[in-house]
Amino acid sequence: MSINTLRLSRLTGGLILYLICAGVLPAAARPAAVAVAATDDAPALDGLWKGQLKVPGGQLEVIFRLRKLMGNDYYCDLDVPQQKVSRMAVKAEVKGDTVRLYAEEAATRFIGRLSADGKQMNGTWQSPGFKTPMVLNFSAMPDISAKNVRLTPPYREEEATFTNLTVNTRLGGMLTIPAGQGPFPAVVLLSDAGPQDRDGTVGDFAPLGLLADFLTRRGIAVLRFDDRGVGKSGGTAAVSTADLVSDAQAGMNFLRTRPEIDLAHLGLIGHGEGGNVALLAAAQPLPPAFVVALAAYGLPGREIVVQQQATTLRTLGTDNNQIEAATKRQQAMLEIIRQTTDNAQAQAIVANMLKQNNAAIDNATAQSSAAEMTSARYRFFLAFNPVQQLTGVSCPVLLLNGTNDLTINADANQKALQKGLALNKNVTAKKLSGVNHLFQPEATKWPIINGQQQPNFSPEAEETIREWIVAQSKK
């Protein structure tokens, strides 16, 4: 993966670019993965090596992917699904039973010793100013052909295609309808920020797909769809939060044509930015009957960017002085973007600031980063205050957040949304202990599948959502 496409969070698309270009994280000079050499007596490492990285405020799942090449070489990369890191280049060195894995882009390394059975590495994760023990457990590479093998679910599945007439764009997705007699209460699922498929897939985890299955099995029809420019949907992905409201409205209008749907109980469930899209749609004509906002942000985008940078740096073990200095540089850069309306001039200034902050980056990288940070979508996000239109929301609202969310601070953002919805007398807010931004529970609560623990959508979150929707459908 190139620096221009690397993300720690789709919510603040320019953040990781800023961290690298500003010199907080080193720039990478390698391709998507690195073929690495091993000694002749090296053990067989081909597969996935997964572990839990303990960080302030919670833990992150890290996944090293090693593939055997010719001879004793390996192809290696790193995923951190909760931080939206995918296929980060990793250099590996294997000598005897000692394995060294170095992710140059994030200036982090893992050094571990292989167990006698070759199924576990016990070692240490280290980044600047941060060091912690970590255990990696082996699992075989998933069989690609097996992904297409799926038991028929106890409900009807139907490919759905509908048009957003506002922008004349076709959107493709999946409608799932419960077994039995309708009409059924129904929801449209809205994904987090950035281009995502209908399942909201991050790495190997598909939160919206899992939630759709859970709800449909329990009597609630669900429409989920590919974002613009993804999968079977047309258009381009580079649109603002406000632009996406018309996609949500188009999805509801599609369901309003279906006889299986209870039109009086048709709602929206949004994850991350999707939660904000749902709330904006609820303030428009023909609103949903209810809204469920999962980890929606309540603070202005400008504050979210600064908070998330600090959280990311703490996760990487950066010391407080470096975090403070990086925050000041970022705030100055954001002020330049806000005050400079001429985009060409803004890009030139930001590119110059990035190069001065880190002399190691080249002109092309600085220009590319500056272009993204001054794009219309990013400018909208920085200026967007998610609570301004909430006084127009009168339908029931459920706000759910996880206490282990390293992307959106549960306390600050939920409190802001509750304040904005103060005139609405039917708002329920709940924080789920141990749940992260992807709505996964703590790893100790993950199910064991084929002998390996696999992340799941929090059962507590699923049941909370189902129970609340059923309560709305009885009114």
C-alpha positions as CSV (number, residue, x, y, z in Angstrom):
1,M,0.0,0.0,0.0
2,S,1.3,3.4,-0.9
3,I,1.5,6.3,1.6
4,N,-1.2,8.1,-0.4
5,T,-3.7,5.3,0.3
6,L,-2.7,4.3,3.9
7,R,-5.4,5.1,6.5
8,L,-5.5,4.8,10.3
9,S,-9.1,6.0,10.1
10,R,-11.4,6.7,7.2
11,L,-13.2,9.2,9.4
12,T,-10.3,11.6,9.2
13,G,-8.9,10.7,5.8
14,G,-5.8,12.9,5.9
15,L,-4.7,12.0,9.4
16,I,-2.1,9.2,8.7
17,L,-0.8,11.3,5.8
18,Y,-0.3,14.1,8.1
19,L,1.4,12.0,10.7
20,I,3.8,10.6,8.2
21,C,4.5,13.8,6.3
22,A,4.8,15.9,9.4
23,G,7.6,13.7,10.6
24,V,5.7,12.1,13.5
25,L,5.8,8.8,11.7
26,P,8.5,8.0,9.2
27,A,7.7,7.8,5.5
28,A,7.9,4.4,3.9
29,A,10.0,3.7,0.8
30,R,8.8,0.1,0.3
31,P,6.0,-1.5,-1.7
32,A,2.9,-3.1,-0.2
33,A,4.9,-5.9,1.3
34,V,8.4,-7.0,1.6
35,A,9.9,-10.3,0.5
36,V,12.2,-11.3,3.4
37,A,15.0,-13.7,3.8
38,A,15.3,-16.5,6.3
39,T,18.0,-18.8,7.3
40,D,18.2,-22.4,6.1
41,D,17.0,-23.7,9.4
42,A,14.0,-21.3,9.6
43,P,10.7,-22.8,10.7
44,A,7.6,-22.8,8.5
45,L,5.7,-19.5,9.2
46,D,3.3,-19.4,6.3
47,G,-0.1,-18.2,7.7
48,L,-1.7,-15.5,9.9
49,W,-0.1,-14.5,13.2
50,K,-2.7,-12.7,15.4
51,G,-2.2,-11.0,18.7
52,Q,-3.8,-8.5,21.1
53,L,-1.7,-5.3,21.5
54,K,-2.4,-3.7,24.9
55,V,-2.6,0.1,24.5
56,P,-3.8,2.9,26.8
57,G,-7.6,2.6,27.0
58,G,-8.0,-0.9,25.5
59,Q,-6.4,-3.3,23.1
60,L,-6.0,-3.7,19.4
61,E,-5.9,-6.8,17.3
62,V,-2.8,-7.0,15.1
63,I,-2.4,-9.5,12.2
64,F,0.8,-10.3,10.5
65,R,0.4,-12.1,7.2
66,L,3.3,-14.3,6.1
67,R,3.3,-16.1,2.8
68,K,6.0,-18.5,1.7
69,L,7.8,-17.6,-1.5
70,M,10.7,-19.4,-3.3
71,G,13.5,-20.7,-1.2
72,N,13.3,-19.4,2.4
73,D,11.8,-16.0,1.6
74,Y,8.5,-14.7,2.9
75,Y,6.1,-12.0,1.8
76,C,4.9,-10.1,4.9
77,D,2.4,-7.4,5.7
78,L,0.4,-6.1,8.7
79,D,-3.3,-5.4,9.4
80,V,-4.7,-3.5,12.4
81,P,-8.4,-3.7,11.6
82,Q,-9.6,-1.4,14.4
83,Q,-7.3,1.4,13.2
84,K,-8.2,0.8,9.5
85,V,-4.6,-0.2,8.8
86,S,-4.4,-2.8,6.0
87,R,-1.5,-4.4,4.2
88,M,1.2,-2.3,5.8
89,A,4.7,-3.3,4.6
90,V,6.6,-5.4,7.1
91,K,10.3,-6.5,7.0
92,A,10.9,-9.9,8.6
93,E,14.1,-11.6,9.8
94,V,14.0,-15.2,10.9
95,K,16.9,-16.8,12.7
96,G,16.4,-20.1,14.4
97,D,13.3,-19.7,16.6
98,T,13.6,-15.9,16.8
99,V,11.4,-13.8,14.5
100,R,11.8,-10.1,14.0
101,L,9.0,-8.2,12.3
102,Y,9.5,-4.5,11.5
103,A,6.8,-2.1,10.2
104,E,8.9,0.8,9.0
105,E,5.9,3.0,8.2
106,A,4.8,3.1,11.8
107,A,8.3,2.8,13.3
108,T,7.2,-0.3,15.2
109,R,8.7,-3.8,15.7
110,F,7.8,-7.1,17.2
111,I,10.5,-9.5,18.3
112,G,9.3,-12.9,19.4
113,R,10.4,-16.5,20.0
114,L,8.6,-19.4,18.3
115,S,7.1,-22.1,20.6
116,A,8.2,-25.7,20.2
117,D,5.0,-26.6,18.3
118,G,5.4,-23.6,15.9
119,K,1.9,-22.3,16.8
120,Q,2.8,-19.3,19.0
121,M,5.3,-16.4,19.2
122,N,6.0,-14.9,22.6
123,G,7.7,-11.5,22.4
124,T,7.6,-7.7,22.7
125,W,6.0,-5.0,20.6
126,Q,8.0,-1.8,20.6
127,S,7.6,1.7,19.2
128,P,9.2,5.0,20.1
129,G,8.6,5.5,23.9
130,F,6.4,2.5,24.1
131,K,7.1,-1.2,24.9
132,T,4.8,-4.0,25.9
133,P,4.7,-7.9,25.8
134,M,2.6,-9.5,23.2
135,V,1.8,-13.0,22.1
136,L,1.1,-13.9,18.4
137,N,-1.0,-17.0,17.7
138,F,-0.8,-18.9,14.4
139,S,-3.8,-19.6,12.2
140,A,-3.8,-21.1,8.7
141,M,-4.5,-18.9,5.7
142,P,-8.2,-19.0,5.0
143,D,-9.2,-21.1,2.0
144,I,-10.3,-18.6,-0.6
145,S,-12.7,-21.0,-2.2
146,A,-14.3,-21.7,1.1
147,K,-15.4,-18.0,1.3
148,N,-18.1,-18.8,-1.3
149,V,-19.4,-21.8,0.6
150,R,-22.3,-20.6,2.8
151,L,-25.3,-22.2,4.3
152,T,-28.7,-20.9,3.1
153,P,-30.0,-18.5,5.7
154,P,-33.6,-18.8,7.1
155,Y,-34.8,-15.7,5.3
156,R,-35.1,-14.4,1.7
157,E,-32.1,-12.6,0.1
158,E,-32.6,-10.3,-2.9
159,E,-30.2,-8.3,-4.9
160,A,-31.5,-4.7,-4.8
161,T,-30.9,-1.9,-7.2
162,F,-32.3,1.6,-6.8
163,T,-31.6,5.1,-8.0
164,N,-30.7,8.2,-6.1
165,L,-32.6,10.6,-8.3
166,T,-31.0,13.7,-6.7
167,V,-27.7,12.8,-8.3
168,N,-29.0,10.3,-10.9
169,T,-26.8,7.5,-9.5
170,R,-27.6,3.8,-9.3
171,L,-26.9,2.0,-6.1
172,G,-26.6,-1.7,-5.6
173,G,-27.1,-3.8,-2.5
174,M,-28.9,-6.6,-0.7
175,L,-32.4,-6.7,0.8
176,T,-33.0,-9.4,3.4
177,I,-36.6,-10.2,4.3
178,P,-37.6,-12.4,7.3
179,A,-39.5,-15.6,6.9
180,G,-43.2,-15.5,7.5
181,Q,-46.0,-13.0,7.0
182,G,-45.2,-9.4,6.6
183,P,-45.2,-6.5,6.7
184,F,-42.0,-6.2,8.7
185,P,-40.3,-3.3,10.5
186,A,-37.3,-2.4,8.4
187,V,-34.0,-0.5,8.4
188,V,-31.5,0.8,5.9
189,L,-27.9,0.4,7.0
190,L,-25.4,3.3,6.4
191,S,-21.7,2.7,6.5
192,D,-18.8,4.5,8.2
193,A,-16.7,7.2,6.4
194,G,-14.9,6.3,3.2
195,P,-15.8,4.0,0.4
196,Q,-17.1,0.7,1.8
197,D,-19.0,-2.3,0.5
198,R,-22.5,-3.2,1.6
199,D,-21.1,-5.2,4.6
200,G,-18.9,-2.3,5.9
201,T,-16.0,-4.6,5.5
202,V,-12.8,-3.7,7.3
203,G,-10.0,-6.3,6.9
204,D,-11.8,-9.7,7.3
205,F,-14.5,-8.2,9.5
206,A,-17.9,-7.2,8.1
207,P,-20.0,-5.5,10.9
208,L,-22.9,-4.4,8.8
209,G,-23.2,-7.9,7.2
210,L,-23.3,-9.5,10.7
211,L,-25.8,-7.0,12.0
212,A,-28.0,-7.4,9.0
213,D,-28.0,-11.2,9.5
214,F,-28.8,-10.9,13.2
215,L,-31.7,-8.5,12.7
216,T,-33.3,-10.3,9.7
217,R,-33.3,-13.7,11.6
218,R,-35.3,-11.9,14.3
219,G,-38.0,-10.3,12.2
220,I,-36.6,-7.1,10.9
221,A,-36.0,-6.5,7.1
222,V,-32.7,-4.9,6.2
223,L,-31.4,-3.1,3.2
224,R,-27.6,-2.6,3.0
225,F,-25.9,-1.2,-0.1
226,D,-22.4,-0.5,-1.6
227,D,-21.2,3.1,-1.2
228,R,-21.0,5.2,-4.3
229,G,-18.1,4.0,-6.5
230,V,-17.9,0.7,-4.8
231,G,-19.1,-2.8,-5.9
232,K,-22.4,-2.5,-7.8
233,S,-22.9,1.2,-7.1
234,G,-22.2,4.0,-9.5
235,G,-20.9,7.5,-8.9
236,T,-17.7,8.6,-7.1
237,A,-16.8,8.0,-3.5
238,A,-15.4,11.5,-2.7
239,V,-18.6,13.1,-1.3
240,S,-19.4,14.9,1.9
241,T,-21.5,13.7,4.8
242,A,-24.4,16.0,3.7
243,D,-24.2,14.6,0.1
244,L,-24.8,11.0,1.5
245,V,-28.2,12.0,3.0
246,S,-29.8,11.6,-0.4
247,D,-28.4,8.0,-0.6
248,A,-30.2,7.2,2.7
249,Q,-33.4,8.8,1.4
250,A,-33.2,6.8,-1.8
251,G,-32.8,3.6,0.2
252,M,-35.9,4.4,2.3
253,N,-37.9,5.3,-0.8
254,F,-37.0,1.9,-2.4
255,L,-38.3,0.1,0.7
256,R,-41.5,2.2,0.6
257,T,-42.3,0.5,-2.7
258,R,-42.2,-2.9,-1.2
259,P,-45.3,-4.6,0.2
260,E,-43.3,-6.6,2.7
261,I,-42.2,-3.5,4.6
262,D,-44.1,-1.9,7.4
263,L,-44.0,1.7,6.2
264,A,-44.8,3.1,9.6
265,H,-41.7,1.5,11.1
266,L,-39.0,2.1,8.6
267,G,-35.7,3.4,10.2
268,L,-32.0,4.1,9.6
269,I,-29.0,2.5,11.4
270,G,-25.8,4.3,10.7
271,H,-22.2,3.4,11.8
272,G,-19.7,6.2,12.4
273,E,-20.3,8.8,9.8
274,G,-23.3,6.8,8.7
275,G,-24.9,7.7,12.1
276,N,-24.5,11.4,11.3
277,V,-26.0,10.8,7.9
278,A,-29.0,9.1,9.5
279,L,-29.5,12.0,11.9
280,L,-29.3,14.6,9.1
281,A,-31.9,12.6,7.1
282,A,-34.1,12.6,10.2
283,A,-34.2,16.4,10.1
284,Q,-35.4,16.4,6.5
285,P,-38.9,15.9,4.9
286,L,-40.0,12.2,4.8
287,P,-37.8,11.3,7.8
288,P,-37.2,7.8,9.1
289,A,-39.5,6.5,11.8
290,F,-36.4,6.1,14.1
291,V,-32.6,6.3,14.0
292,V,-29.9,4.1,15.6
293,A,-26.5,5.9,15.6
294,L,-23.6,3.6,16.3
295,A,-20.4,5.6,17.3
296,A,-21.6,8.8,15.5
297,Y,-19.5,11.8,16.1
298,G,-20.9,14.8,18.1
299,L,-18.0,17.2,18.0
300,P,-17.0,19.4,15.1
301,G,-14.8,17.7,12.6
302,R,-11.9,20.0,13.4
303,E,-11.9,18.8,17.0
304,I,-12.3,15.2,15.9
305,V,-9.2,15.4,13.8
306,V,-7.1,16.8,16.7
307,Q,-8.4,14.3,19.2
308,Q,-7.9,11.4,16.9
309,Q,-4.3,12.4,16.1
310,A,-3.5,12.5,19.8
311,T,-5.2,9.1,20.4
312,T,-3.3,7.6,17.4
313,L,0.0,8.8,18.7
314,R,-0.6,7.5,22.2
315,T,-1.6,4.2,20.7
316,L,1.8,4.1,18.9
317,G,3.6,5.0,22.2
318,T,4.6,8.5,21.4
319,D,5.7,10.6,24.4
320,N,3.6,13.6,25.6
321,N,6.0,16.3,24.4
322,Q,5.9,14.9,20.8
323,I,2.1,14.7,20.9
324,E,1.8,18.3,22.1
325,A,4.2,19.5,19.4
326,A,2.4,17.5,16.7
327,T,-1.0,18.9,17.8
328,K,0.3,22.4,17.6
329,R,1.6,21.8,14.1
330,Q,-1.7,20.2,13.0
331,Q,-3.8,23.0,14.5
332,A,-1.7,25.6,12.6
333,M,-2.2,23.6,9.4
334,L,-5.9,23.3,9.9
335,E,-6.2,27.0,10.5
336,I,-4.4,27.7,7.2
337,I,-6.8,25.4,5.4
338,R,-9.8,27.2,7.0
339,Q,-8.6,30.7,6.3
340,T,-7.2,30.2,2.8
341,T,-10.2,29.9,0.4
342,D,-8.0,29.9,-2.7
343,N,-7.4,26.1,-3.1
344,A,-4.2,26.3,-5.2
345,Q,-2.7,28.7,-2.6
346,A,-3.8,26.5,0.3
347,Q,-2.3,23.4,-1.3
348,A,1.0,25.2,-1.8
349,I,1.2,26.5,1.8
350,V,0.2,23.1,3.3
351,A,2.7,21.2,1.1
352,N,5.4,23.7,2.2
353,M,4.5,23.2,5.8
354,L,4.6,19.4,5.4
355,K,8.1,19.5,3.9
356,Q,9.4,21.9,6.6
357,N,8.1,19.6,9.2
358,N,9.8,16.6,7.6
359,A,12.6,17.2,5.2
360,A,12.7,13.5,4.2
361,I,9.5,13.6,2.2
362,D,9.6,14.3,-1.5
363,N,7.6,17.0,-3.5
364,A,5.2,14.5,-4.9
365,T,4.2,13.1,-1.5
366,A,3.8,16.5,0.0
367,Q,1.7,17.7,-2.9
368,S,-0.5,14.6,-2.8
369,S,-1.0,15.0,0.9
370,A,-1.8,18.7,0.6
371,A,-4.3,18.0,-2.2
372,E,-6.2,15.5,0.0
373,M,-6.2,17.8,3.0
374,T,-7.6,20.7,1.0
375,S,-10.2,18.6,-0.9
376,A,-13.9,19.7,-0.8
377,R,-14.8,16.6,1.3
378,Y,-12.1,17.2,3.9
379,R,-12.9,20.9,4.1
380,F,-16.6,20.0,4.7
381,F,-15.6,17.6,7.4
382,L,-13.4,20.1,9.2
383,A,-16.2,22.7,9.2
384,F,-19.1,20.4,9.9
385,N,-20.8,20.7,13.3
386,P,-22.9,17.5,13.6
387,V,-25.3,19.0,16.3
388,Q,-26.4,22.1,14.4
389,Q,-29.4,20.5,12.7
390,L,-30.4,18.1,15.5
391,T,-33.2,20.4,16.7
392,G,-35.1,19.2,13.7
393,V,-35.0,15.6,14.7
394,S,-38.2,14.5,16.4
395,C,-38.2,10.7,15.7
396,P,-36.9,8.3,18.4
397,V,-33.1,8.0,18.5
398,L,-30.8,5.4,20.0
399,L,-27.2,6.5,20.6
400,L,-24.8,3.6,21.1
401,N,-21.1,3.9,21.8
402,G,-18.3,1.6,23.0
403,T,-16.0,2.5,25.8
404,N,-13.0,1.0,24.0
405,D,-13.5,3.1,20.9
406,L,-10.1,4.6,19.9
407,T,-11.6,6.4,16.9
408,I,-14.5,8.3,18.5
409,N,-14.4,9.2,22.2
410,A,-17.6,7.8,23.6
411,D,-18.1,10.3,26.4
412,A,-17.4,13.5,24.6
413,N,-19.2,12.7,21.4
414,Q,-22.3,11.1,23.0
415,K,-22.6,14.0,25.4
416,A,-22.5,16.5,22.5
417,L,-25.2,14.6,20.6
418,Q,-27.5,14.3,23.6
419,K,-27.1,18.1,24.1
420,G,-28.0,18.7,20.4
421,L,-31.1,16.4,20.8
422,A,-32.2,18.0,24.0
423,L,-35.6,19.0,22.5
424,N,-36.3,15.4,21.5
425,K,-38.0,13.6,24.4
426,N,-37.4,10.1,22.9
427,V,-33.6,9.7,23.0
428,T,-31.9,6.7,24.5
429,A,-28.1,6.8,25.0
430,K,-26.0,3.9,26.1
431,K,-22.3,3.1,26.4
432,L,-21.2,-0.5,26.0
433,S,-18.3,-1.6,28.2
434,G,-15.3,-3.1,26.3
435,V,-16.8,-2.5,22.8
436,N,-14.6,-0.8,20.2
437,H,-15.4,1.3,17.1
438,L,-16.2,-1.7,15.0
439,F,-18.6,-2.8,17.7
440,Q,-16.5,-5.8,18.5
441,P,-16.5,-6.9,22.2
442,E,-13.3,-7.6,24.1
443,A,-11.2,-10.4,22.6
444,T,-12.0,-12.6,25.6
445,K,-15.6,-12.7,24.4
446,W,-14.9,-13.6,20.8
447,P,-16.2,-17.0,19.7
448,I,-13.9,-19.9,18.9
449,I,-14.3,-21.0,15.2
450,N,-12.3,-23.9,13.8
451,G,-10.1,-23.7,16.9
452,Q,-9.3,-20.0,16.6
453,Q,-10.9,-17.0,18.3
454,Q,-12.7,-14.8,15.7
455,P,-14.0,-11.3,16.2
456,N,-17.8,-10.9,16.3
457,F,-20.3,-8.1,16.5
458,S,-21.0,-7.4,20.2
459,P,-24.0,-9.6,21.2
460,E,-24.9,-7.0,23.8
461,A,-25.0,-4.3,21.0
462,E,-27.1,-6.6,18.7
463,E,-29.6,-7.3,21.4
464,T,-29.8,-3.7,22.5
465,I,-30.5,-2.6,18.9
466,R,-33.1,-5.4,18.3
467,E,-34.9,-4.8,21.6
468,W,-35.1,-1.0,21.0
469,I,-36.4,-1.4,17.4
470,V,-39.1,-3.9,18.5
471,A,-40.2,-1.4,21.2
472,Q,-40.5,1.3,18.5
473,S,-42.5,-1.0,16.2
474,K,-45.1,-1.5,19.0
475,K,-45.9,2.2,19.2
